[in-house]
Amino acid sequence: MKFAKPVLAASFGLLSIFAVNAHADALADIQKAGVVKIAVPQDFAPFGSVNADLQLQGLDIDVAKLIAQKMGVKVQLVPVASANRIAYLQTHKADLVISTLGKNAEREKVIDFSQAYAPYNNSVFGVASIKVSSAADLANKTVGVARGTFQDIQLTDTAPKSTTIKRYEDNNAMISAYVSGQVQLVGTGDFVAYALGEKAPDNKPVLKYIINESSCSVGLNKGEAALLAKVNDVITAAKKSGEINTIVKKWLNVPLPQKMATTFQ
């Protein structure tokens, strides 16, 4: 009996080791299931939106399908909003996030990123009558953003304290706020703003200033080296073949920037 506790403790130790060893990596799980779950935008044209047939379409949708095809598995598209896309990844509702996801130091603490696959500039837009050319000019003004986006984070860090930042749950809500006149300035992606002009032709948003030049990467959980390597291999091959450039030109009407096209990490 005097050896019961040490033996029990050793048993728990072995169980822990077995539990760790028994956990297959994400790439192996995907290949076994024959399906990769990819979180994509549904309210962020031209990166992701729902068409008249209620099907998802956009740049990120095409990239998701391309990656799944090159991995040799089926794709399960998981619609997400900017505010919950990383949560879907961390709770394993998605294996990958392809949703205009930009890399920054805070996000890199919790998830990993692939190489860039598309350009994405973050800027402030607004009605023509408002003069804004820098963050300092936002003093005592109100600007709308989609909650949890790069623009939300960046404007929170750079705008004067007197700036009112109105955070909306998704881009559709932010766009509606601009169209209805609830806000006259918005922080968003360039291509979203141009699309917004189609919904407000009498009050098209004008570029005020670029917050920063950014890019889109695939997000995945930390510690998944095999999956990260596979995704990067697929993107590298698609850049070299011109497939990524074709997708970018289709949806953004610009070619893949030369530096991005020749950077494979």
C-alpha positions as CSV (number, residue, x, y, z in Angstrom):
1,M,0.0,0.0,0.0
2,K,2.8,2.4,0.7
3,F,3.7,2.4,-3.0
4,A,0.1,3.3,-4.1
5,K,0.6,7.1,-4.4
6,P,3.9,7.0,-6.4
7,V,2.4,4.4,-8.7
8,L,-0.7,6.5,-9.1
9,A,1.3,9.6,-9.8
10,A,3.4,7.7,-12.4
11,S,0.2,6.5,-14.0
12,F,-1.1,10.1,-14.4
13,G,2.3,11.1,-15.8
14,L,2.1,8.4,-18.4
15,L,-1.4,9.3,-19.3
16,S,-0.3,12.9,-19.8
17,I,2.5,11.8,-22.1
18,F,0.1,9.5,-24.0
19,A,-2.4,12.3,-24.4
20,V,0.2,14.6,-25.9
21,N,1.5,12.0,-28.2
22,A,-2.0,10.9,-29.2
23,H,-2.9,14.4,-30.4
24,A,-2.5,14.4,-34.2
25,D,-1.3,17.6,-35.8
26,A,-3.9,19.8,-37.7
27,L,-2.6,18.9,-41.1
28,A,-2.9,15.2,-40.4
29,D,-6.5,15.7,-39.0
30,I,-7.5,17.6,-42.2
31,Q,-6.0,15.0,-44.5
32,K,-7.8,12.2,-42.5
33,A,-11.1,14.0,-42.6
34,G,-10.7,15.0,-46.3
35,V,-12.0,18.4,-45.4
36,V,-10.5,21.7,-44.4
37,K,-12.7,24.2,-42.6
38,I,-11.8,27.8,-43.6
39,A,-13.2,30.9,-42.0
40,V,-14.1,33.5,-44.7
41,P,-15.8,36.9,-44.8
42,Q,-19.4,37.3,-45.8
43,D,-19.9,41.0,-45.6
44,F,-16.6,42.4,-46.9
45,A,-16.8,42.7,-50.7
46,P,-14.8,42.2,-52.8
47,F,-13.0,39.8,-50.4
48,G,-16.1,38.0,-49.4
49,S,-19.8,38.5,-49.8
50,V,-23.1,36.7,-50.6
51,N,-24.3,36.8,-54.2
52,A,-27.8,36.7,-55.6
53,D,-27.8,32.9,-55.4
54,L,-26.9,33.1,-51.7
55,Q,-23.4,31.7,-52.5
56,L,-20.2,33.1,-51.0
57,Q,-17.9,34.9,-53.5
58,G,-14.8,37.0,-53.4
59,L,-11.1,37.1,-53.4
60,D,-10.8,35.3,-50.1
61,I,-13.3,32.7,-51.2
62,D,-11.3,31.9,-54.3
63,V,-8.0,31.7,-52.3
64,A,-9.7,29.3,-49.8
65,K,-10.9,27.1,-52.6
66,L,-7.5,27.2,-54.3
67,I,-5.7,26.2,-51.0
68,A,-8.1,23.3,-50.4
69,Q,-7.7,22.1,-54.0
70,K,-3.9,22.1,-53.8
71,M,-4.1,20.3,-50.4
72,G,-6.2,17.6,-52.1
73,V,-9.2,18.0,-49.8
74,K,-12.7,19.4,-49.9
75,V,-13.3,22.9,-48.5
76,Q,-15.9,23.8,-45.9
77,L,-16.4,27.6,-46.0
78,V,-17.2,29.0,-42.5
79,P,-18.7,32.6,-42.7
80,V,-17.3,34.9,-40.0
81,A,-17.3,38.5,-39.0
82,S,-14.1,40.5,-38.3
83,A,-14.8,40.4,-34.6
84,N,-15.0,36.6,-34.3
85,R,-12.7,35.2,-36.9
86,I,-9.8,34.5,-34.6
87,A,-12.1,33.1,-31.9
88,Y,-13.4,30.6,-34.5
89,L,-9.9,29.5,-35.1
90,Q,-9.0,29.2,-31.5
91,T,-12.1,27.1,-30.7
92,H,-11.4,24.9,-33.7
93,K,-14.6,25.8,-35.6
94,A,-12.1,26.6,-38.4
95,D,-8.7,25.2,-39.4
96,L,-7.6,28.3,-41.2
97,V,-8.8,31.9,-41.4
98,I,-8.7,33.5,-44.9
99,S,-10.6,36.7,-44.1
100,T,-8.6,39.9,-44.9
101,L,-6.4,39.1,-41.9
102,G,-3.5,41.4,-41.4
103,K,-0.4,40.5,-39.3
104,N,0.5,42.5,-36.2
105,A,2.5,42.0,-33.0
106,E,-0.6,41.5,-30.8
107,R,-2.2,38.9,-33.1
108,E,1.1,37.1,-33.5
109,K,1.0,36.4,-29.8
110,V,-2.0,34.1,-30.2
111,I,-1.9,32.8,-33.8
112,D,0.5,32.2,-36.6
113,F,0.4,33.7,-40.1
114,S,1.3,32.5,-43.6
115,Q,3.1,34.6,-46.2
116,A,1.0,37.4,-47.7
117,Y,-1.4,36.5,-50.5
118,A,-3.0,39.9,-51.3
119,P,-2.5,43.6,-50.8
120,Y,-4.8,45.5,-48.4
121,N,-4.5,49.2,-47.5
122,N,-6.2,50.6,-44.5
123,S,-7.4,54.2,-44.8
124,V,-9.7,56.9,-43.6
125,F,-12.5,57.9,-46.0
126,G,-15.3,60.5,-45.6
127,V,-17.5,63.0,-47.2
128,A,-15.8,65.6,-49.4
129,S,-16.7,68.6,-47.2
130,I,-14.7,67.3,-44.2
131,K,-11.0,68.2,-44.3
132,V,-8.8,65.4,-42.8
133,S,-5.3,64.6,-43.9
134,S,-3.8,62.9,-40.9
135,A,-4.8,61.3,-37.6
136,A,-4.3,64.7,-35.8
137,D,-7.2,66.1,-37.9
138,L,-9.6,63.6,-36.3
139,A,-9.7,65.6,-33.1
140,N,-13.3,66.2,-32.0
141,K,-14.6,64.2,-35.0
142,T,-16.5,60.9,-35.1
143,V,-15.2,58.0,-37.2
144,G,-16.9,54.6,-37.8
145,V,-15.1,51.2,-37.9
146,A,-16.0,47.6,-37.8
147,R,-15.2,46.2,-34.4
148,G,-12.0,44.2,-34.1
149,T,-10.5,45.2,-37.4
150,F,-7.0,46.5,-38.1
151,Q,-8.6,50.0,-38.5
152,D,-10.2,49.8,-35.1
153,I,-6.9,48.9,-33.5
154,Q,-4.9,51.5,-35.5
155,L,-7.3,54.4,-34.9
156,T,-7.6,53.6,-31.3
157,D,-3.8,53.9,-31.1
158,T,-3.3,57.0,-33.3
159,A,-6.4,59.2,-33.1
160,P,-6.5,62.0,-30.5
161,K,-8.4,61.3,-27.3
162,S,-11.1,63.7,-28.3
163,T,-12.0,61.5,-31.3
164,T,-15.2,59.5,-31.0
165,I,-14.7,56.0,-32.5
166,K,-18.0,54.3,-33.2
167,R,-17.6,50.6,-33.4
168,Y,-20.1,48.5,-35.4
169,E,-20.4,44.7,-35.2
170,D,-19.6,44.2,-38.9
171,N,-18.9,46.0,-42.1
172,N,-22.5,46.0,-43.2
173,A,-23.5,47.9,-40.1
174,M,-20.7,50.4,-40.6
175,I,-21.7,50.9,-44.3
176,S,-25.3,51.4,-43.3
177,A,-24.2,54.0,-40.8
178,Y,-22.3,55.9,-43.4
179,V,-25.1,55.7,-46.0
180,S,-27.7,56.9,-43.5
181,G,-25.5,59.8,-42.3
182,Q,-24.8,58.5,-38.8
183,V,-21.1,58.9,-39.4
184,Q,-19.3,61.0,-42.1
185,L,-15.9,59.4,-41.7
186,V,-15.0,55.7,-41.7
187,G,-11.8,53.7,-41.2
188,T,-11.8,50.8,-43.6
189,G,-10.0,49.0,-46.4
190,D,-9.6,50.9,-49.7
191,F,-11.6,48.5,-51.8
192,V,-14.5,48.4,-49.3
193,A,-14.7,52.2,-49.5
194,Y,-14.8,52.2,-53.2
195,A,-17.6,49.6,-53.1
196,L,-19.3,51.8,-50.5
197,G,-19.4,54.6,-53.1
198,E,-21.8,52.4,-55.2
199,K,-24.3,52.4,-52.3
200,A,-24.0,56.1,-51.7
201,P,-23.5,57.6,-55.2
202,D,-24.5,61.1,-54.0
203,N,-22.1,61.0,-51.1
204,K,-19.2,59.0,-52.3
205,P,-16.4,58.6,-49.7
206,V,-13.2,60.4,-50.5
207,L,-9.8,59.1,-49.4
208,K,-8.5,61.3,-46.6
209,Y,-5.3,59.5,-45.7
210,I,-3.7,56.0,-45.6
211,I,-3.4,54.7,-42.1
212,N,-0.9,52.0,-43.3
213,E,-0.1,49.8,-46.2
214,S,-0.9,46.2,-45.3
215,S,-1.5,42.8,-46.7
216,C,-3.6,39.7,-46.2
217,S,-2.3,36.4,-44.7
218,V,-3.8,33.1,-43.8
219,G,-4.2,32.7,-40.0
220,L,-3.8,29.4,-38.2
221,N,-3.3,28.2,-34.6
222,K,0.2,28.2,-33.1
223,G,2.2,25.1,-33.0
224,E,0.9,23.7,-36.3
225,A,4.2,23.7,-38.2
226,A,3.2,21.1,-40.8
227,L,0.0,22.9,-41.7
228,L,1.8,26.3,-41.9
229,A,4.5,24.8,-44.2
230,K,1.8,23.2,-46.4
231,V,-0.1,26.5,-46.7
232,N,3.0,28.4,-47.5
233,D,4.1,25.8,-50.1
234,V,0.7,26.2,-51.8
235,I,0.8,30.0,-51.8
236,T,4.4,30.0,-53.1
237,A,3.5,27.7,-56.0
238,A,0.4,29.7,-56.8
239,K,2.4,32.9,-56.9
240,K,5.0,31.4,-59.2
241,S,2.2,29.9,-61.5
242,G,0.4,33.2,-61.6
243,E,-2.8,31.8,-60.0
244,I,-2.7,34.2,-57.1
245,N,-2.1,37.2,-59.4
246,T,-5.2,36.1,-61.5
247,I,-7.4,36.0,-58.4
248,V,-6.1,39.4,-57.2
249,K,-6.6,41.1,-60.6
250,K,-10.1,39.6,-60.8
251,W,-11.4,41.1,-57.6
252,L,-9.2,44.1,-56.9
253,N,-8.5,45.3,-60.5
254,V,-4.8,45.6,-59.7
255,P,-1.9,43.1,-60.1
256,L,-0.3,41.4,-57.1
257,P,2.5,43.9,-56.1
258,Q,5.9,42.8,-57.4
259,K,7.5,42.7,-54.0
260,M,4.7,40.5,-52.6
261,A,4.7,38.2,-55.7
262,T,8.4,37.4,-55.1
263,T,8.3,37.1,-51.3
264,F,7.7,33.6,-50.1
265,Q,7.8,33.9,-46.3
